[in-house]
Amino acid sequence: MRQTNMKAWLGITAAVLLHSTSLVAQSIELVNPILTGFYPDPSIVKVGKDYYLVNSTFSYFPGIPVMHSRDLKNWKQVGNVIDRPSQMTFMGDRMTRGLFAPAIEYHNGTYYVTCTLIDHKGNFVVTAKNPAGPWSNPIFLPEVKGIDPSLYFEGDKAYVIYNSDPPDNKPLYDGHRSIKMIELNPKTLQTVGEAKMVVNGGVDLSKKPVWIEGPHLMKRGDWYYLYAAEGGTSVNHTEVVFRSKAPLGPFVPYEKNPILSQRELPKDRKNPITSAGHAQFVEGPDGKTYAIFLAVRPYEGNFYNTGRETFIVPVVWKDEWPVMDPGPNGVQYSYQANFPEVKQPGARPQSGNFGYTLTFEKQLDPALLFLRTVDSSSFSLSKAKGLTLKLKPETCAELGNPAFIGKRQQHMVGSAETELTFAAKAPNETAGLVAFQDEKHFYYLCKSVENGKPVVQLFKSTADIKNPELLAKAPLKAAASKVQLRINADGDTYSFRFSEDGKTYTVLKDKVDARFLSTQVAGGFIGCLYGMYGTSAGQPTTNTASFTWLKYEGHDPVYKK
C-alpha cells in the first residue's frame, strides 16, 4: 500500500515538475518598443499563427514596411507595400507628408492595406495574396474624404472606417473631427452608397475633444467595438472606445474612457514613455488580447529623435469593455507572457539594445529607405566596393531624390559608422554620413576637397538650402583614399568622428545639439535616419562614392540589466 502511494506521489510530483518546466519554457518577455525607432501608426492582423504589422513611412520610399512575427516579439521585415515607383512616388513632397496611417486586414485569402496619400488623391486600397508582395497598384477612394482609413469585413460586406470632417463641415472648435463609415464592395473595391457619421467629435462633444482618428472596428461576442485615438498624436494622445449592437451604431462611449493614456503621469518620472495612442487590438498566441500602439521615448521634455515607435501592452476585459493594462506608472519597458518565443531566422533585431553591420554585396536590406522614390540607376552593389552611389546634383535639403540611402536611428544612445571610398573632384562634391530628420534639419559629416586637398567637414542645414553652415573641418592625409566616419548619439547631443586607419578616431566636433533634429524643433511626424549620402550640389558630375559597410549599435541605458 505504501509502495503504491509512493509511486502515485512520485507520479504526481513528476507531473507537477513537468508542468512547471513547461510553464517556464512557455514564458516570453515582450520588450518595448517592439519596433524601435521611426515605426509610427502601427496596424496589425493575425492570420492563423502569423502576425503581420504595417507602419507609416510618410515620404520615404519604399513605403509601408510589412513585418512578420509568430510571437509578437521577434519581427522580420518581409516586404514593402509601396515598392515600385509605378505605384506612387512622393517627389516634391516634404518628408513629413506622403503616406499617413496604413491599416492591414485579411479576408478570404486576400490581404488589404488602406492608407492616406496626403495632399494628393487621398485614401486608397491595395491588395495582395502574399503579404510579402507584390501588392497591387493603388485604387483610390474619392468618396472617403478624410484620413486613417481601416477596413472591417462582415460576411460579404466590407466597411471603411475613417477620420472625417465634422457635421456639415462646420467645426465647432479647432480639432473638431468625426468618425465616418462607408460600405465598400470587396470585389470591385468601390464604395457603395453614402457615408454615415458614427462619432461626432469624440467621447464627449461638450468637452471639445480633438482629433478623433486612427479608428478600428472589431466584433467580440454580441458587441461591435469602435476604438480610436483622441487628443492629437503628441503628449495628449490617448485611446478611447465605443460599442454598439450593430456595425453602424449607434455607438455608446465607455464611461471610463480613455482606455490608454500616459498624460496624467508625473512629468519627472524616470525613462518616460509618452504620447501613447493609435492602437489596434489583436489576439495573442495565448488567446489573450493585446494592443499594439504608438508612443515615444523622450530624452527630456518632449524632445526625441527616434520618432514614434511601436509598443505593446496587455488588454483586460472589464464588463465587456477592453481596457489596456499597462501596469503601475504607465506603459512598461517589458511584459511577461505565457507563450513560447519563436525566433525569426535571418531577422534583424528590433527591440532592446542591439548592433549589426550591413554589407552591400547582393541586395539592400528591405528596411533601408530612399527619399521620395527609388532611382535604381543611381547605385550599385558589389562584394568589392559595397554600395556605390552616383553623386547627384540634388541635395537632401531639396524636395527631390538625392543620392541617399538611410537607416532608422533606433536608440537615444548609439552610433552609426561607415567606411567611405571617395575622392572629390571639386569643393562642391561631398560624400559621407548624414543624421537626417527632414530636408530642413540635418547634420552632414562628409569628405570633400579644399584648395585641392582632402578634408573632412561637418555641416548643419540652414534656411538657405544652398548654404549649409560649416561647423567644423579637418585635413586628411592626401594619400588616404578610404576614411571611416562615425556619428555617436547620446540623447540630446551628437558627436562626429573620423578615422584614416580604421583604429584611431579623431573627434571632429563633440556635443552638437541633437534637439535640432528632434520632432519638437522640426515639427512633423517622422524620426531620424542615418543616411549614406553624396551630392555635387547643383553641378553635373560623373563621380561616385562607395560605402563598404554600415555598422549600427544601440546602447540605451534603460535596457542594461
N, C-alpha and C positions, 0 to 999 in steps of 0.2 A: 504494500500500500504506500509506504514512504517512498519507495523507489519510483512508483508511478507518479506520485505527487511531485517528486524531484524532477522527473522528466517533463512533466507538464509545466513546472515552474521555469525550468531551463528553456522550454519551448517558448513560453510567454516572454521571458527576458530577451531571448534572441530576436523575437518578433518586434519587441519594443526598440531594441538597439538598431535593428534593420530599418524600422520606421524612422527613428531619429536620424540615422545616417542618410536616409533618403531625403528627409527634410533639409538637412544641411546641403546635400548635393543639389537640391532644387532651389536654393537661395540665390538671389541675384541682387547686386547693388546697382541701382539706376542713378547715374551721376549726372547732375545738372550743370550747365545745359547739356542736353543730349546731342545737340548740334551747336558747337561753339562758333562764335564769330557771326558774320553777316548772313544769317538764315532766318529772316523775319516771316511773319504771316503764315505759319505752318498750317497745312491741311493734311489729313491722314485718312487712309482707308484700309480695312482689313479684308483680305480675300483668302479664305481658307486659313492657313497658318502664316501667311505672308502679310507684312505691312508695307505700304508704300506711302511716302511722305513727299510733299512738294512745298516750295518756298518762293517768295517774291524775289525777283532779280532786278527789277526796275530797268535801267538802260544798258545793263551788261548783257553780253552775248557769249555763249548760248544762254537762253532764258529758261527759267523754271527747272531746277535740278530735280531728278526723281531719285529718291533714296529708298533702299530696300532693307528690311530687317525681319528677323524671326522672333526677336525678344524685346523690342523697344529700346534696347541699349546699343547694340552693335549695328551700325548703319553703313551701307555701301552704296555709293552712287552708281546707278545702273544706266543712266542716260540723262538727256535733257529734252524737255517738251518742245522748245523752240530751238532747233539745232541747224536749221537751214535758212540762209538769207531769203530764199523764195517764200518762206512762211511770213517773215516780217523782219525789218531792221529798225533801229532806233536813231538813225542818222539825223542830226540836227536837234536831238533832244538833250536836255540836261540830264546828268546821270541819275538824278533822283526822280525822274519821270518814268516813262516806259510801262513796264508790267507791274500792276498792283494786285496783290492778294489772290493767288490762284486757289482753286478748290478741286480736289480729286474725288471721283466717285466711280463705282463699278456696278454694272448691271448687265446680266445675261451675256457674259463673255466679252463685254466691251468696257474699256476704261475711258472715262470722260474727265477732261480738265476744263473748267470755266475760269475766265480771268478778265481783267480790265486792261486794255491798252489806252492809258490815259492821254488826253489831249488830242486824240485822233478818232478812230472809229468806235472806240468804247468797248463794250463787252463782246466776248466771243466764246466759242466752244471748240475744242479739238478732241479727237478720239484716237484710240489705238487698241489693238488686240493684245499687244505686249507692252507693259508699262515702260520697258527699256526703249521702246520705239520700234519703228518710226511712228511719229504722231502725224495726224492729218494736217493739211493746211487749215487755218482758222476759218470758221463760219461765224460771221458777225451777227449780233442780235440787236438790231436797231431799236426794237421795242423795249429792250431792257435798259432803261435810262437811269444810270447810277453807277455804283462801283460794287466790288466784292461779291460777285455772283457765286452761288453754290447750287448744287442740284439735289433734289430729293425724288426718289422713284417710289411710286405706289401702284403696283400692278402694271398695267400698260401705260399709265400716265407718268409724266415727269413734271416737276415744278422747278422754276428758277426762283431762288430767294435772294434778295439783294438790297443794298442800301440805296435809297432814292430821295427824291425831293419831298418836302413837306406838303400838306394838302394845298391844292391849287397853286403850288409853287410859291407860296407866300409864307416865308419863315416868320415865326413869332419872335425869334431871337437868333443870335449868331450861333451856328452849330445845330439848329433845329433840322432834323432829318427824319426819315421814316424807313420802315422795312416793308417792301412790297413783294408779292409773289405773282408769277405769271406761269401759265401752263406751257410746256414745251413738248412738241412731238418728238419722241426719241428716235424715230426713223428718219424724218426729214431734217431734224434739228432746227425747226422753225417754231416760233412762238404761236400760241393759239389764244385768241380772244384778248380780253383786256386784263391789265394788271390790277391786282387788288391790294390795297393797303391793309397790313395786318398789325403794324405797330406804328403809332404816331408819337414821335419824339423820343420815347424810351419808356422806362418803368413808370414814371410819374410826370406827366406833362406839366403839372403845376410847379414842379421843381426845376423846370427848364433843363432837362437832360440833354447832353450834347453828343453828337457823332455816334449814333447807334449804327454799328457797322459789323462787317465780318460775320453775317448771320449763317446759322446752320439749322436744319430741321431733322429730327430723328423721332422714331416711334419706339416706345417701350411699354409693354402691356397695353392698356387701353388709352394711353396718353400720347399725344404729339407734343414734343418739346421743341420750342423755338428758342435758341440762345444766341447771344450776340455780345460784342464788345460795346462798352459805353464809356464816355468821358474823354475820348481822344487818346491817341496812341502814346502819350507822354506819361508824366508822373501820376495823372488822374485816371489812367487806364484801368478798367475793371471788366468783369464778365457778368452778365445778367441772364436770367432765364424766365420764360413764359411757358404756359402749357394750355392745351385745348383737347377736346374730344374729337376734333375734326382737323384735317390737314390745313384748311384755310381759315381756321379760327372759329369763333373769337378766342383770342389768347389772353390768359389772365397772368399777370406777373406774380412771381414768388414774393411773399410778403417779407422775406428776409434777404432780398437782394441787397448787394451783389453777392454772387456765389464765389467770386475770387477778387481780391483787392489787396494791394500792398500799401495803399496810400495812407492808411491810418497808423502805420508802424513808425517807431521813433526814427527820425532822420539821421541820428548819430549812431545807429546800430552798426556793428562791425560787418564787413563784407556784405553790403546790402544788395538785394535783388529787387528791382523796382519796375514800374510801368507794365505790370502783368495783365494780359488780356488776349483777345483774339484767339479764343480757344476752340478746340474740337474734341469731342469725346470719342473714345474707342475702347473696345473690349480687349483686355489684356490676355496673354496666354493662360492666366489663371481664372479666366471668366469674370474677373472684376473689371470695373470701369476705371479708366484713366483719362486724364485730359492732357493734351499737348497744347502749348500756347507760346506766345512770345513774351519775353521780358528782357531787361538789360542789367548789366553789372557795371555800375559807375565806379570810377576810382576816386571821385569826390563830387559832392553835389549831384548834378545831373550831367556830369561830364563822362563820356565813354566814347571809345574809338572802335570798339569791336562790333558796333551795330546792335540791332535787335536780334536776339538769339532764340533757339527753340528749347523749351523746357517741358518737364513732365511732372504732374502730381497725381496722387490717387484721388478718386471721386467716391464719395459715400452717398447712399440714397436715404433721404430722411423724409418720411411721409410722402413717398413717391415724388420727391424732388431731388435733382442731382446737385450735390454741394461739394465743391473741391475741399480736400482735406490736407492742406499743406503742412499742418503741424504747428507747434509753437513758434512765434516770431516769424510767421510767414513762410514763403517758399524755401525749402531746404536745398542744400547742395547735393544731397543724396537720399534715396529711399530704398529700403529693403523690400523685396517681394519674393514670394514663394513660387517661383517657376524657374526652369533651367535657363542658363545662359547659352546662347547659340552664336558662336563666333562666325564671322564672315571672312572666308578665305580671300586674301588679296585686298581687303578693305583698309583704307587709311583710318587711323584713329580719329575720333570726333569729339570725345569728351575727356575731362580731366587734363592733366599735363601730358604732353607727348612731343615727339620730334621725329622727323624723317627727311630724307633727301630725295628730291625729284630729279630724275635724269630724263634725257630727251632723245633716246636712241630711236624709238619706233613710233610712239604716239604720245599725245598730250594727255595728262590726267584730265578726266572729264570735269573736275572742279575748277580748272583754270578758266579765267574769264578775259574776254576782249572788250573793248569799248565800242558798244552800239552795233557792231556786226563783225563778221569774220572775213578777212581777205586772205584766202589760202595761198595766194601767190606771194604774199609778203613775208613768209617764214618757211624754214625747212628744218628737218630733224636728221641727225646723224650720230653715229657712235663716236666719231672722231671729234666733232665740234659741238655736239649738243644741239641747242636751239639757236638757229641763226636768224636774226631779224634783219630785213632790209630797211634801212633808215628811210623814213618818210618825211616830207615837208611838214605834215600835220604835227601839232603838239597836243599834249594831253590837257592844255588849257583851253582848247577849242572844242567844237561840237561835232567833230568828225571821227575818223577811225585811224588813230596814230598807230605806230609800231609799238604795241603794248600787249603784254600777256601777264595777268596778275593772279595772285593767290590771296585769299582772305587772311587778314590779321585775326587770329582766333584767341589770343591771350593778351591780357594787360601787360604782362611781363614776359618777354621772349625776344626772339631775334629772327631775322631773315638774312641770308648770306648767299652770294653767288660768285662764281669765277667768270670774269669777263675777258674776252679777247677782242680788242678793238683799237684801231689806230685812226684818229680823227684826221681828216684832210684839211680842215679849216675850223676856226673857232666856233662856227655855227653848228658844227656836228658834235653831238654828245651821245653817250650811251651809258646806262647804268641801272640803278635801283631807285624806284620812286615809292615813297609812302604816300598813298593817294586816298583822299576822302572824296573829292569831286574835282571838277575842272577849275575851281577857284581856290581849292585848299589842298596843297600837296607840298612835300619836300622831295628834292631830287638830288641824289648822290650819284655823280657821274664822272666819266673820264672825257677829256677833251684836249685841245691844244691851246697854248697861249704863247705868242711870239715864236711859233714854230716848235715849241717844246711841250711834251705831255704834262698834263696837270690833272689832279682830281679836284672836283668842285662840289659845293653844296649850294643849291638854290632853294628859295622859298617863293611860292606863287604870290603874285600881286594882282591888283585890279587891272593892271596893264598886261594883257596876255602876252605881249611881245617882249616884255621886260621884267622877268622874274628877278627877285633880289638875290644877289650873291652873298651868302652868309659866311663862307669860308673857302679857302683853296690851298693846295699844297703841290709842290713839284713832284713829278715822278721821274724815275731813272729812265733815260732815253732808250736804253736797251730793253726795258721791260715791256713785253707785248701783252702779258697777262697781268691782271690785277684782281684781287679779291675785295669785294665790297660787302660791308655788313651794317645793318640797321638794328640797333637794340632798342626795344620798347621797355619803359619802366613806369607804367601808369601815366603820370602827367608829363613825362619827358621822353624824348628820343635822343639817342646818341648815334653818331655816324663815324664809321671806321673804315680803314683800307689797309691792305697788305700787298706787298710785291713778292713775297716769298711763300705766302700761304701759312706762315707760322707766327710771325711778329706783326701785330696790328697796331696801327697808329690812329689815335683819336683825331679826326678832322674837326669835329665840333661836338661838345658834350652838353647835356641838359638843355636841349632845344624844346621849346614849348609844344607839348603834344596836344594841349587843349585847342590849338589852332585847327587840328584835324578832327575835333570832336563834333558830334551831331549838334551839340548845344551851340557851338560857334558857327558851324557851316550851315545848319538847318537841314531840312530834308529827312530822308528815311533810311539812308544806307550806312554801311560800315566801311572801315578802311581796308585797303588792299596793299600788298607789296607787289609792285609791278616791275618786270623786266622791260626796259623801255629804251628806245633810241629815236632821235629826231635830227633832221637837218634844218629845222626852224625856218620853214618857208622857202628854202632853196632846193633846187633839184640836186640829186646825188645818186651815185651807184654804190655807195659804201654800205657795209654790213657790220653787224656786231654779233658775236657768238657768246652764249651763256652755257657753260659746260654743265652746270647743275644749279639747283636752287635748294638750299638747306633751310629748314624751318624748325624752330624749337619754341616750346611754351613752358613757362615756369611760374605760373600763378601761385602765390603763397597759400591760398585757401585750400589747394589740393595736396599740400605737403603734409604728410602724416608723421 
